[in-house]
Amino acid sequence: MRAILVLVFMCISGCEQTKEISHGTYGPFAIGDNKVITLEKVIALEKTEAIRNMLFIEPIPSREVYLDGPTEESIHAVDENNGILVWLDHYPWPLRIELKDNVVVNTWGASEKCMASQPSMNIACSEIKRLANKIIIGSSRNDIYKTITSFDTELSKQIGNFVVGLQEFRTGGNKSETGYTNLILANDAWQFNGLKQLSRFKNPFYSRVTLYFDKSHLSKIRHWSAPYEMP
């Protein structure tokens, strides 16, 4: 019981820390550095942080979007994104829509077979597959917005965004280091785990660093850390 009370007190005192840096330096990074120099510094961390491959760092959307119940107006929050996520009833495996020049070039994520243990998840899976069949390759961005918002279903809808091209590296379908480097450099936000020594916690369980770029130069660093594993 005493141990639990101590843990509760520690959490009340602060179980996590977030630092944001928009000027000067932080660890090896300097605000204002260009992407190439910054990436070289990330790669150099391999010697001190036991990084095994380039997937140690991943590109992420520079502005994360999540809409619960998108409307014809609010769905335009993903106008700047070429990767659109669609969930139904918060089903954990979303439909992914990829665009290029505001035209749909690929869709994936909808299961061919719905075999979830929970009936409600099977319903969501079937509905996502039905929605996927309505997203036609070659459709315009505005067309798919209308398709999504007008999709007739009793399930709730959620919209998010993702980085196009990352999944093929995660699954091993693409192992080109040059290709992955180009993918990172093409995006304005990167994330990796490291720099534990800069956290106020001793050897924190989590230590996540996000680098943001503006006009190809490092403009902000966010470092989030927490001492214990979260449920």
C-alpha positions as YAML, in Angstrom:
chain: A
units: angstrom
residues:
- id: 1
  name: MET
  ca: [0.00, 0.00, 0.00]
- id: 2
  name: ARG
  ca: [2.81, 2.39, 0.89]
- id: 3
  name: ALA
  ca: [4.45, 1.77, -2.49]
- id: 4
  name: ILE
  ca: [1.17, 2.59, -4.23]
- id: 5
  name: LEU
  ca: [0.80, 5.81, -2.24]
- id: 6
  name: VAL
  ca: [4.36, 6.80, -3.13]
- id: 7
  name: LEU
  ca: [3.66, 6.15, -6.83]
- id: 8
  name: VAL
  ca: [0.44, 8.19, -6.67]
- id: 9
  name: PHE
  ca: [2.30, 11.06, -4.99]
- id: 10
  name: MET
  ca: [5.01, 10.94, -7.64]
- id: 11
  name: CYS
  ca: [2.41, 11.06, -10.41]
- id: 12
  name: ILE
  ca: [0.69, 14.01, -8.78]
- id: 13
  name: SER
  ca: [4.07, 15.69, -8.59]
- id: 14
  name: GLY
  ca: [4.62, 15.07, -12.29]
- id: 15
  name: CYS
  ca: [4.73, 11.72, -14.10]
- id: 16
  name: GLU
  ca: [5.77, 13.24, -17.38]
- id: 17
  name: GLN
  ca: [7.73, 16.14, -18.77]
- id: 18
  name: THR
  ca: [7.39, 18.04, -22.04]
- id: 19
  name: LYS
  ca: [10.00, 20.54, -23.14]
- id: 20
  name: GLU
  ca: [9.71, 22.75, -26.23]
- id: 21
  name: ILE
  ca: [12.71, 24.52, -27.67]
- id: 22
  name: SER
  ca: [12.39, 27.17, -30.38]
- id: 23
  name: HIS
  ca: [15.78, 28.88, -30.12]
- id: 24
  name: GLY
  ca: [19.35, 27.97, -29.32]
- id: 25
  name: THR
  ca: [20.47, 24.37, -29.02]
- id: 26
  name: TYR
  ca: [19.20, 21.17, -27.45]
- id: 27
  name: GLY
  ca: [21.52, 18.19, -27.25]
- id: 28
  name: PRO
  ca: [23.25, 17.94, -30.63]
- id: 29
  name: PHE
  ca: [20.54, 19.93, -32.41]
- id: 30
  name: ALA
  ca: [20.52, 23.64, -33.23]
- id: 31
  name: ILE
  ca: [17.46, 25.64, -34.18]
- id: 32
  name: GLY
  ca: [18.00, 26.96, -37.70]
- id: 33
  name: ASP
  ca: [19.99, 23.98, -38.98]
- id: 34
  name: ASN
  ca: [18.83, 22.64, -42.33]
- id: 35
  name: LYS
  ca: [17.32, 19.18, -42.75]
- id: 36
  name: VAL
  ca: [20.44, 17.51, -44.09]
- id: 37
  name: ILE
  ca: [22.60, 18.65, -41.19]
- id: 38
  name: THR
  ca: [19.90, 17.72, -38.68]
- id: 39
  name: LEU
  ca: [19.48, 14.24, -40.16]
- id: 40
  name: GLU
  ca: [23.24, 13.71, -40.00]
- id: 41
  name: LYS
  ca: [23.10, 14.53, -36.30]
- id: 42
  name: VAL
  ca: [20.26, 12.06, -35.76]
- id: 43
  name: ILE
  ca: [22.21, 9.33, -37.54]
- id: 44
  name: ALA
  ca: [25.27, 10.16, -35.43]
- id: 45
  name: LEU
  ca: [23.23, 9.27, -32.33]
- id: 46
  name: GLU
  ca: [23.55, 5.63, -33.43]
- id: 47
  name: LYS
  ca: [26.91, 5.49, -31.71]
- id: 48
  name: THR
  ca: [25.50, 6.55, -28.34]
- id: 49
  name: GLU
  ca: [21.89, 5.35, -28.45]
- id: 50
  name: ALA
  ca: [22.35, 1.90, -30.03]
- id: 51
  name: ILE
  ca: [20.26, 2.73, -33.08]
- id: 52
  name: ARG
  ca: [20.09, -0.28, -35.38]
- id: 53
  name: ASN
  ca: [18.67, 1.18, -38.57]
- id: 54
  name: MET
  ca: [17.18, 4.26, -40.18]
- id: 55
  name: LEU
  ca: [13.71, 3.38, -38.88]
- id: 56
  name: PHE
  ca: [14.92, 4.70, -35.56]
- id: 57
  name: ILE
  ca: [13.59, 8.00, -36.87]
- id: 58
  name: GLU
  ca: [10.24, 8.29, -38.65]
- id: 59
  name: PRO
  ca: [8.52, 11.11, -40.50]
- id: 60
  name: ILE
  ca: [5.16, 12.11, -39.00]
- id: 61
  name: PRO
  ca: [2.50, 14.61, -40.09]
- id: 62
  name: SER
  ca: [3.66, 18.11, -39.17]
- id: 63
  name: ARG
  ca: [0.16, 18.75, -37.83]
- id: 64
  name: GLU
  ca: [-1.73, 15.74, -36.56]
- id: 65
  name: VAL
  ca: [-5.41, 15.77, -37.49]
- id: 66
  name: TYR
  ca: [-8.15, 13.81, -35.77]
- id: 67
  name: LEU
  ca: [-11.81, 14.56, -36.42]
- id: 68
  name: ASP
  ca: [-14.64, 12.74, -34.67]
- id: 69
  name: GLY
  ca: [-17.73, 13.14, -36.82]
- id: 70
  name: PRO
  ca: [-16.29, 14.99, -39.85]
- id: 71
  name: THR
  ca: [-18.58, 17.38, -41.72]
- id: 72
  name: GLU
  ca: [-18.37, 18.84, -45.21]
- id: 73
  name: GLU
  ca: [-16.63, 21.84, -43.64]
- id: 74
  name: SER
  ca: [-14.38, 20.24, -41.01]
- id: 75
  name: ILE
  ca: [-12.99, 17.53, -43.30]
- id: 76
  name: HIS
  ca: [-10.97, 20.23, -45.05]
- id: 77
  name: ALA
  ca: [-8.60, 20.04, -42.07]
- id: 78
  name: VAL
  ca: [-6.78, 17.35, -44.08]
- id: 79
  name: ASP
  ca: [-6.44, 19.50, -47.21]
- id: 80
  name: GLU
  ca: [-2.66, 19.63, -46.84]
- id: 81
  name: ASN
  ca: [-2.29, 15.86, -46.37]
- id: 82
  name: ASN
  ca: [-1.80, 13.21, -49.04]
- id: 83
  name: GLY
  ca: [-2.54, 10.42, -46.58]
- id: 84
  name: ILE
  ca: [-6.06, 10.24, -45.11]
- id: 85
  name: LEU
  ca: [-7.25, 7.78, -42.47]
- id: 86
  name: VAL
  ca: [-10.90, 6.81, -42.08]
- id: 87
  name: TRP
  ca: [-12.21, 4.88, -39.08]
- id: 88
  name: LEU
  ca: [-15.77, 3.74, -38.46]
- id: 89
  name: ASP
  ca: [-16.91, 3.41, -34.86]
- id: 90
  name: HIS
  ca: [-13.24, 3.79, -33.80]
- id: 91
  name: TYR
  ca: [-12.45, 0.45, -35.48]
- id: 92
  name: PRO
  ca: [-8.70, -0.05, -34.89]
- id: 93
  name: TRP
  ca: [-7.79, -0.77, -38.53]
- id: 94
  name: PRO
  ca: [-8.62, 2.26, -40.67]
- id: 95
  name: LEU
  ca: [-9.08, 2.65, -44.39]
- id: 96
  name: ARG
  ca: [-6.07, 4.50, -45.81]
- id: 97
  name: ILE
  ca: [-6.43, 6.75, -48.82]
- id: 98
  name: GLU
  ca: [-3.38, 8.04, -50.69]
- id: 99
  name: LEU
  ca: [-3.50, 11.06, -52.98]
- id: 100
  name: LYS
  ca: [-1.09, 12.73, -55.37]
- id: 101
  name: ASP
  ca: [-1.82, 16.15, -56.84]
- id: 102
  name: ASN
  ca: [-5.24, 15.96, -55.13]
- id: 103
  name: VAL
  ca: [-6.17, 12.75, -56.96]
- id: 104
  name: VAL
  ca: [-6.64, 9.32, -55.35]
- id: 105
  name: VAL
  ca: [-3.82, 6.97, -56.38]
- id: 106
  name: ASN
  ca: [-4.20, 4.14, -53.85]
- id: 107
  name: THR
  ca: [-6.40, 2.80, -51.08]
- id: 108
  name: TRP
  ca: [-5.56, 0.07, -48.59]
- id: 109
  name: GLY
  ca: [-6.27, -1.19, -45.10]
- id: 110
  name: ALA
  ca: [-9.78, -2.56, -45.65]
- id: 111
  name: SER
  ca: [-9.81, -6.27, -44.76]
- id: 112
  name: GLU
  ca: [-10.94, -8.79, -47.35]
- id: 113
  name: LYS
  ca: [-12.26, -11.00, -44.55]
- id: 114
  name: CYS
  ca: [-13.75, -9.75, -41.28]
- id: 115
  name: MET
  ca: [-12.91, -12.27, -38.57]
- id: 116
  name: ALA
  ca: [-12.80, -10.21, -35.36]
- id: 117
  name: SER
  ca: [-13.83, -11.86, -32.11]
- id: 118
  name: GLN
  ca: [-16.30, -9.07, -31.33]
- id: 119
  name: PRO
  ca: [-19.43, -8.81, -33.53]
- id: 120
  name: SER
  ca: [-19.32, -5.00, -33.39]
- id: 121
  name: MET
  ca: [-15.81, -5.02, -34.86]
- id: 122
  name: ASN
  ca: [-16.94, -7.29, -37.68]
- id: 123
  name: ILE
  ca: [-19.71, -4.82, -38.47]
- id: 124
  name: ALA
  ca: [-17.23, -1.94, -38.57]
- id: 125
  name: CYS
  ca: [-14.86, -4.01, -40.72]
- id: 126
  name: SER
  ca: [-17.64, -4.79, -43.21]
- id: 127
  name: GLU
  ca: [-18.69, -1.15, -43.36]
- id: 128
  name: ILE
  ca: [-15.12, 0.01, -43.96]
- id: 129
  name: LYS
  ca: [-14.86, -2.45, -46.83]
- id: 130
  name: ARG
  ca: [-18.12, -1.07, -48.24]
- id: 131
  name: LEU
  ca: [-16.77, 2.47, -47.97]
- id: 132
  name: ALA
  ca: [-13.50, 1.42, -49.62]
- id: 133
  name: ASN
  ca: [-15.44, 0.15, -52.63]
- id: 134
  name: LYS
  ca: [-16.86, 3.64, -53.09]
- id: 135
  name: ILE
  ca: [-13.44, 5.31, -53.20]
- id: 136
  name: ILE
  ca: [-12.45, 5.16, -56.87]
- id: 137
  name: ILE
  ca: [-8.85, 5.50, -58.03]
- id: 138
  name: GLY
  ca: [-8.62, 8.74, -60.00]
- id: 139
  name: SER
  ca: [-11.27, 10.51, -57.91]
- id: 140
  name: SER
  ca: [-10.57, 14.09, -56.88]
- id: 141
  name: ARG
  ca: [-9.95, 15.11, -53.28]
- id: 142
  name: ASN
  ca: [-13.31, 16.90, -53.14]
- id: 143
  name: ASP
  ca: [-15.07, 13.83, -54.52]
- id: 144
  name: ILE
  ca: [-13.75, 11.58, -51.76]
- id: 145
  name: TYR
  ca: [-14.59, 14.20, -49.15]
- id: 146
  name: LYS
  ca: [-18.21, 14.03, -50.34]
- id: 147
  name: THR
  ca: [-18.09, 10.22, -50.43]
- id: 148
  name: ILE
  ca: [-16.83, 10.02, -46.85]
- id: 149
  name: THR
  ca: [-19.13, 12.62, -45.29]
- id: 150
  name: SER
  ca: [-22.23, 11.34, -47.12]
- id: 151
  name: PHE
  ca: [-21.48, 7.64, -46.55]
- id: 152
  name: ASP
  ca: [-24.71, 6.18, -45.18]
- id: 153
  name: THR
  ca: [-23.92, 4.18, -42.06]
- id: 154
  name: GLU
  ca: [-25.15, 3.97, -38.49]
- id: 155
  name: LEU
  ca: [-21.55, 3.91, -37.26]
- id: 156
  name: SER
  ca: [-19.63, 7.01, -36.18]
- id: 157
  name: LYS
  ca: [-16.88, 8.31, -38.47]
- id: 158
  name: GLN
  ca: [-13.38, 9.49, -37.61]
- id: 159
  name: ILE
  ca: [-10.77, 11.11, -39.85]
- id: 160
  name: GLY
  ca: [-7.01, 11.35, -39.41]
- id: 161
  name: ASN
  ca: [-3.82, 11.75, -41.42]
- id: 162
  name: PHE
  ca: [-0.65, 9.75, -42.10]
- id: 163
  name: VAL
  ca: [2.62, 9.95, -44.03]
- id: 164
  name: VAL
  ca: [2.33, 8.31, -47.44]
- id: 165
  name: GLY
  ca: [5.14, 5.86, -48.21]
- id: 166
  name: LEU
  ca: [6.17, 5.04, -44.64]
- id: 167
  name: GLN
  ca: [4.33, 1.73, -44.38]
- id: 168
  name: GLU
  ca: [6.33, -0.02, -47.09]
- id: 169
  name: PHE
  ca: [9.51, 0.64, -45.12]
- id: 170
  name: ARG
  ca: [7.91, -0.53, -41.87]
- id: 171
  name: THR
  ca: [6.86, -3.83, -43.43]
- id: 172
  name: GLY
  ca: [10.17, -4.35, -45.23]
- id: 173
  name: GLY
  ca: [8.62, -4.03, -48.67]
- id: 174
  name: ASN
  ca: [11.11, -1.27, -49.40]
- id: 175
  name: LYS
  ca: [14.59, -1.51, -47.89]
- id: 176
  name: SER
  ca: [16.25, 1.32, -49.79]
- id: 177
  name: GLU
  ca: [18.17, 3.52, -47.37]
- id: 178
  name: THR
  ca: [18.31, 6.25, -50.01]
- id: 179
  name: GLY
  ca: [14.57, 6.02, -50.53]
- id: 180
  name: TYR
  ca: [13.94, 6.24, -46.80]
- id: 181
  name: THR
  ca: [16.27, 9.22, -46.46]
- id: 182
  name: ASN
  ca: [14.37, 10.99, -49.25]
- id: 183
  name: LEU
  ca: [11.06, 10.23, -47.51]
- id: 184
  name: ILE
  ca: [12.31, 11.75, -44.26]
- id: 185
  name: LEU
  ca: [13.69, 14.84, -45.97]
- id: 186
  name: ALA
  ca: [10.40, 15.35, -47.83]
- id: 187
  name: ASN
  ca: [8.50, 15.74, -44.55]
- id: 188
  name: ASP
  ca: [8.52, 18.60, -42.05]
- id: 189
  name: ALA
  ca: [8.24, 16.63, -38.80]
- id: 190
  name: TRP
  ca: [10.40, 13.74, -37.59]
- id: 191
  name: GLN
  ca: [10.18, 11.65, -34.44]
- id: 192
  name: PHE
  ca: [12.55, 9.30, -32.64]
- id: 193
  name: ASN
  ca: [13.20, 7.85, -29.20]
- id: 194
  name: GLY
  ca: [16.36, 9.06, -27.50]
- id: 195
  name: LEU
  ca: [18.11, 11.81, -25.53]
- id: 196
  name: LYS
  ca: [17.14, 10.22, -22.22]
- id: 197
  name: GLN
  ca: [19.99, 12.07, -20.57]
- id: 198
  name: LEU
  ca: [18.18, 15.38, -21.18]
- id: 199
  name: SER
  ca: [15.07, 14.30, -19.29]
- id: 200
  name: ARG
  ca: [14.66, 15.32, -15.67]
- id: 201
  name: PHE
  ca: [13.92, 11.66, -14.93]
- id: 202
  name: LYS
  ca: [16.77, 9.22, -14.45]
- id: 203
  name: ASN
  ca: [16.65, 6.68, -17.30]
- id: 204
  name: PRO
  ca: [12.98, 7.39, -18.21]
- id: 205
  name: PHE
  ca: [10.91, 4.58, -19.71]
- id: 206
  name: TYR
  ca: [9.78, 6.96, -22.48]
- id: 207
  name: SER
  ca: [11.89, 9.64, -24.12]
- id: 208
  name: ARG
  ca: [10.41, 10.84, -27.40]
- id: 209
  name: VAL
  ca: [11.88, 13.66, -29.47]
- id: 210
  name: THR
  ca: [10.00, 15.43, -32.25]
- id: 211
  name: LEU
  ca: [11.75, 17.77, -34.67]
- id: 212
  name: TYR
  ca: [9.71, 20.35, -36.61]
- id: 213
  name: PHE
  ca: [10.91, 22.20, -39.70]
- id: 214
  name: ASP
  ca: [9.85, 25.41, -41.38]
- id: 215
  name: LYS
  ca: [11.15, 26.11, -44.88]
- id: 216
  name: SER
  ca: [13.55, 23.17, -44.51]
- id: 217
  name: HIS
  ca: [15.15, 24.53, -41.33]
- id: 218
  name: LEU
  ca: [14.72, 23.23, -37.80]
- id: 219
  name: SER
  ca: [12.22, 25.52, -36.06]
- id: 220
  name: LYS
  ca: [11.08, 23.62, -32.96]
- id: 221
  name: ILE
  ca: [12.08, 20.65, -30.83]
- id: 222
  name: ARG
  ca: [9.64, 18.88, -28.52]
- id: 223
  name: HIS
  ca: [10.97, 16.38, -25.98]
- id: 224
  name: TRP
  ca: [8.44, 14.32, -24.03]
- id: 225
  name: SER
  ca: [9.53, 11.88, -21.34]
- id: 226
  name: ALA
  ca: [7.94, 9.80, -18.60]
- id: 227
  name: PRO
  ca: [9.60, 7.57, -15.99]
- id: 228
  name: TYR
  ca: [7.21, 4.61, -16.01]
- id: 229
  name: GLU
  ca: [5.42, 2.45, -18.55]
- id: 230
  name: MET
  ca: [1.88, 3.67, -19.11]
- id: 231
  name: PRO
  ca: [-1.09, 1.28, -19.34]
...
